[in-house]
Amino acid sequence: MKSMCSLTAVKGRPREFDLDDALAAALRVFWRNGYEAASMAELTAAMGITKPSLYAAFGNKEALFHKALDLYEREKLAYMTSALDAPTARGVAERLLRGGLAIQTSTCDPKGCLGVISAAACGAEAEAIKAEVVKRRASSEAALIRRFEEAKAAGEFPDGLEAPALARYLFAIMQGLAIQGGSGATCAELDQLVETSLSVWPTK
């Protein structure tokens, strides 16, 4: 359900805006530019609010990014959670790769990965942002490793293949998919990357 926020503007007039729409607009700016390159001027312009209204509704820029990252994971990365329910490790990999492909070939959203863009560009003044992105990525990786440990116990893995290594291999492919998507690769090229990755996938 969408929520409306009524705040006092600089000149004393009440200013109303939709919180969900404003946060979605902020997400697009962060996703396109990364955390550091997203200026307050660009954020407020995209969100359709003043800087005082942004602070009153969302806190500072860092707090806004955390809320945008929550939205990104909840809406754009929901496929990552459902992928773990696939009956086999190969099924998990296919759902993750095709979910990532769908994001990169969408015409509605920016390309690339919000986490990768923001973590890679963070300087010393944004270490807290980088740490948060890394922590969330580690949590996702740990969940994938647990799922692959189950697959290994079920006999899906060939001898010598370990769950942590396979999970990190899959994450590397997905990050590469996002980086190539953000760098201008065509839909056909990204699809070929996914199909090739699945053709050499080492589990049953």
Secondary structure, DSSP 8 states (H G I E B T S, - for coil): ---EEEEE-TTS-EEEEEHHHHHHHHHHHHHHH-TTT--HHHHHHHHT--HHHHHHHH-SHHHHHHHHHHHIIIIISHHHHHHTTSSSHHHHHHHHHHHHHHHHT-SSS-SS-HHHHHHHH--GGGHHHHHHHHHHHHHHHHHHHHHHHHHHHTT-S-TT--HHHHHHHHHHHHHHHHHHHHTT--HHHHHHHHHHHHHT----
